[in-house]
Structures are given as structure tokens and as C-alpha cells.
Amino acid sequence: MLLKKYEKNPVLLPESRNSWEDLVVCNPGAWYEGGIFYLLYRAAGNDEGHIIRFGLATSTDGFNFTRVSDKPVFEPAVEGPDSGCIEDARIVKFDNHFYVTYAFRPFPPGQYWKFAHDEVLTPDVGDNAPLFLKNNIANTGLALTNDFRKWQRLGRITQSNLDDRDVILFPEKINGKFAMLHRPKEWTGDKYGPKFPAIWIRFSDDLLVWDEPSHLLIEGIEGGWEEKVGGSTPPLRTDKGWLLLYHGVENGGNGFYRVGAAMLDLNDPTKVIGRTKSWIMQPEHYYEIEGLYNGCVFPTGNVIVNDTLYVYYGAADKYVGVATADLNQLIDYILLG
């Protein structure tokens, strides 16, 4: 495969001495700057509510990571809409500030691996409560930081009554506008087009105001390995287009999460100029097959260093792995379709 998994994966495992991360570390946002790799990883302990927080680890080589603290660097709010959990950071940078999109819920999701797929705990909040509260729906928020330690919550950037996760910002403006990928789970059927949840793209003049119409970008293929799809990592600018990794889930079979890739036009990213016909990474090893979701590779961070692509991913909803690829070989492969 073009993506080569590190032979000493996983690069981050649950930490027994810290109760807030002694069960899960996965799905990290990634950044590279000044010779340092940063991973803002999702973490949870073995509590009944399954409260999810972010930890931070750094590395000088992209493979050997050290936690910066025994405490979380970002947690659910004490009060407010994201007081239940925060998860799955994606990182971009504008000016001198990091903007991090993250999924959140008003209440902890519970130990979801004991429920049916995509089910979480739902509280008794009364018939007249907003759907966001009644169904404990996952929304997406935006946070600002300069150092991954001190944070300012900027608020919700998706519609409250939609399960809209896998929300990813492009790392620069395109034709004067910000761009976002998102995956509203409810946008299926005759009204919207796709039979299964798909990847949409939208634009805005303001990072907190996303009211322009969305465009369908990538949808799954019925009966294939990627019936339901969602964006995985922030798009990366290359000379030949925007490189985008996405995840695909088969509807039947064993429900594995696999990874595909696409190239988008640099000046008009609503145009897909290349897409892999098959996956470029799938669950293979024990740390991807056995966990809280058996059979899952879920990238959330990628960086380019000296023409090498580093892809950081959650494995089986329990560990963090890394895979690398020659950037130019991967792009050529995608464009061949």
C-alpha cells in the first residue's frame, strides 16, 4: 500500500496513571512547525458517562511522542452546549492563531461500544426540549489557541438539530472565502440526493458564519467499501491540487472503517479531479482490529515534511497510529483514479 504503517505502532496508547485517559487515546489533530510534531488527541477514561477530553503530545521525529502533561489541555465546558464531551480535533492556522474544529455533545455519550452503532445516551429533558438536547446530538464547535494549552471557545458552527461531524476547515482562503467540509448525517434521500451520509463543501466570509449553500462533494458507493463517507484530515495544498483523505464505511459486512483519497481543484475545490477507486489503508493489525470499535482506521491529522506525508489516525477507537507516504507518488496514484 502507498501508506506505510509505522512498524512500532501504536505511537500513543492509554496511560494507566491518568484516569482521564486510561481507556482511550485516539483520533488526533496534527500540526508540524519549528521541527516539532504536535498531536492533540482524544482521550477518555473508564467512567460510565465516557467523558472525552483532549491531551497533547509532541515529537521531534513524528514517531516517538511524549505527553506534555498529566492533565488534559482542553476539556468539556463546565456549563454550555459542549459540556458533555469534546472529540476529534482538526487543526488549521490563520495568521498566528490555531483554529480547531471539534465535535461536541451537551451530555456525555456513555459507553457507546455497548450500544448499537451510532447510538449514545439520551437524557430525559422533556418533550419541548430542542432536538440537540433530546437526542444528545453531536454538533461542531470552533476553538482558538496559540499554544494548544490556553483556549477560547468561539461557539457552534453547525446547525444544532443536525448530527454534523467531520467538519474540517481548509487551511487558507480560496478566492477570498473560507472553505469547510462537513458531513450532516441527515442529508440523505430524495431531498438531498445521496443515499448515505456524504461529504459536503461550503464557503463563508466569516469563520463563525456558515449560511451559504453547501455543495455535494463526495458521496459513497452503494454496495462498496465506502457507502457512508466523511472527511478525515484537513486538505493539504499541493502543486497539483488539494489533497484530501477521507474515511469510508461499508454498510454491510464487518462495518470496517477504511481510508480513501481525493484531489480537489486548487481554485475550485467543488471539483474532484481525482479519486481512488479502492482504499489506501484498512484495518489489519491487532491495534486496529481489537478495541472499542473493532476494525477501524480513522485519520484526523496529516502534515507534509520534506515531501513525506505523515498521517495520524485513530485505531479501533483506542490507540493512535501513524502511516507515511511519498507525497508525489500518492498524488500521482490518486490522479490516475
N, C-alpha and C positions, 0 to 999 in steps of 0.2 A: 504494500500500500504506500501511497505517496506520503501519508502522515505516519511517521515512525514514532512509536511509543517509547518513552524512556525506559530502559531495562530495569531501573530501580524504582519504578512507580510502585505505590503512590508516593508523591512528594510531600503530601500532608495527610496525617491521619488524626483521628480523635485523640485528644490529650486527656489522659485519665486524671491528672492532678487538678484540672479545671472543670468544675461541674457544669459550666455553661457550654462546654464543647467536648464532653466525654463520650458522646454518642455519634455526632455527625460533624464532619468538615467537608464541604463540597462547593461546587458552583462559584468559583472565584472570579471577580472582576480583576483585570490585569492592567498594569502600566509599566513602561520602561522609560527611565530618564536618569541621566547622570551616572550611567553604569550600574544602576540598581533596578532590579525587578521587584515590583510590588504586587502582592496578591491580597485583595480584600475579599475574604472568604466567608461563606455562610457557615454558621455553627449552631449546634443545639446539644443540649444535654438530655438525660433520660427522665425528663419531667413529663407529667401526664398531659399538660397543655401543649408541649412541644414548642416552647418559646424559641424563636430563631433570632440570632444576633449576627453581627459581623466582627470577625477578628482580622488582624493584619499580620502578614509575614513578608519578609524581604530576602533577597538573594543577590549575589554578585555574578552567578553563572546561569541562572534560570532553572536550576535543578535542585540545588540544596538550599532549602528555605529555613529561616529562623523566625519564630514568633517575636514580635516586638514587645509584647506584654502578656501577662497572665489574665488580663481583663479585656472585655470587648472594647472595640474602638467606636462602635455605633450600635445602638440598641433601640428597641421599640420605645416610642414616646411614653411618658408617664400618663399623659392624657392625650386624646385626639384620635383621628381616624387610623393612624398607624401604630396604635398601642398594642395590637395583638401579635404581630410578627413583622419582620423585615427580611427580605431574601433576594438573592440573585442579582448582585450589583453588576452594572455595566458602566464603564468609565470612559469619559472623553474629557478634553481640556480646551477651554476657550480663554484667551488672554492668559492670566496667571492662575486661573481657578479650575479645579476639577469639578465637573458636573456628573453626578452619579444617579442613574435611574435605578430604582429598586421596587420590587413588588411588596405590597403590604396588605394586611388584613386588620379589621377592627378588633378581632378576637383571636387568640391562639388557635391554630388549626387542629390541634390534637395529634395523636399518634396515627397519622393518616395511612401508614402502611398496613394498619389493621382494618381499614375500611375498604370499600370498593374504590376503584380507580377514580381520581379526581373528586373524591368526597372528603369533606372536613367537618369538624364540629360546628354545629349551628346553635346559637343561643336562643332562648325564649325571650324575645324583645317585644312581643305583641304584634297584632295584625297590621297596625298602622305604621310600623317602623319602615324606614327606607329599605329597599331590597339589599343594598350594601350591608346593612346590619343583619337583616333576617337570614340571609344566605351566607353571611361571612365571606363576601366576595373579595377576591384579590384585585386590587387596583394597583396603579403605578404612581410612585412619587418621585420627586427630584430633590436632591440634596447637593449642597455646595460645600467644598472643603479646599483648603490649601495644602494640607499635610496628612490627610486621612486620619486625623486624630480629633480635631475640632470641627464641628459640623453646624451648618444652618439648614434646617428643613425649609424647602421652598413651597411644598404643597403637592397636591394631586395634579397629574397631567393627563389623566384618562377619565372617561365617563364613569360615574360611580356605580351604575347598575350593570356594567359590563365586566366580565372576567377578562381583563385586558392586560396580559403579562407579556414577557419577551419584548418589552419596549426598549428600543435602542436608538440613541442619537447618532447621527453622522458626526464625525469629528471636525467638520468645518462647514461653513455655509456653502450652498450651491445656488448659483445665480441670485445671490443676495438673500437667500432664505435658509433657515434652519430646516433640517430634514429628520424625520423619525420613522423607524419601523415599529409596527405593533401587531398584535395578534388577538383581536377580540374574538373570544371563543363563540359568542352567539351569532356572529355574522356569517351564517350559512343558510343554505336553502335558496328558494326561488327569488327572494327579495334581494339577496346579496350576490348570488352566483355560485360560490364554492359549496361543495357538498360537505367538506370537512373544514375545520379551522385552518386559516391560511395567513400568509404574511401580507400586510398592507403597508403602504408608504404614504406619508402626508408631509406637508410643508407649513411653515409658520414664520412670521416676523418676530416672534417672541417665544422664548423657551418655555414660558408658562401658559401660553395661549395656543391651543391646537384645535381651532374650529374650522379650518379649511377642509374640504372634502378629501377623503382618503382614496387611494388608487390601489386596486388589487395588483400585487407584485408577483407572488409565488404561491401557487396552490398545490396541494398534494395530488397524488395519482391513485385513483381507486384500485384496490387490489394489489398495490405495490408496497414497497418498504416504507413509503413516506405518504401515507394517506393524510395524516394530520401533520402540519409543518409549523415551525416557528423560528424566528430569528435567534441566532445563538450569540454571535460576537459582534462588537462594533465594526462596521465596514472600514476597510483599510484602503487608502488611496494608493494606487499603483499607476505606472505609465500606461497600462492597458485597460484600466477601469477600476471600479470599486470591487474589492474582493470581499465577499460575504460568505461566512459559514452559517449554515442553518441546521436544525435538527428535524428529523422525520420519525414518525411513529407509525408502525403498522397497526391497522385496526384489528385484524385477527392474529392468528399465530401466537407468538410468545410476547407480543407487545414491546419488542425491543426499541430503544431509542438509538438511532444511528445518526451519522453526520453526512450532510451533503454540502456542496459549494456552488456558488454562482458568481458571475461577473456582471456588474451593472455599468451602464454608460456613465462616464465621468460627468458629463454636462447635463444628462437627463437620466437620473437613476431609476426612473419608472420603466426604463428599457432594460430587459435582461438580455445581455449579449452572449452569455454562455452559462451552461448549467450541466452539472454532472448527471449522467443517466443513472448511475448507481452510487451507493455510499462510498465515502472515502475513509470512514472509520466506523467500527462497530464494536460492541462488547465481545471480548474474547477471554480476558484473564479473570482470575478469582475476584479481584477487587472491583471488576465491572459487572460480574455475573451475580455475586452474592453480597447483598446488602439490604437496605431498606426498600429499594426498588431494584429487583433482580433483572439485570440486563439493560444497563443504561450508561451511555456516554453522552455528556451534556456540556458542550463548551460554552463558556460565558466570557472568556478573556482571550485576546490574542495580541501579539506585538511582533514587529519586524526588527531584527537586529542583524545587520550585515547580510542581507538577502536570505536570512533564515527566518521562517515563520515559526513562532512558538505559540502553541495552542494549549490553553489551560482549561481543564474540564472536570466536572463532577462525575464520579464513577459510582454507580449503584446507589446514588443519594447518600453516600457515606464517606467517600475519600476524594482527594484531589490528585489528578494525574496530569502529565504534560506529554505532548507529542510535538514533533518538529517536522518541517518540510522545507525543501529547497523552494523558495518563493517562485522563481521563474518557471521551474518545472511544473509546479502546481497550477499556475496561471495558464500555461500552455495547454495543460490537460483539460482544464475547465472550458477553455475556449474551443477545444476540439469537440466538446459536447459528448 
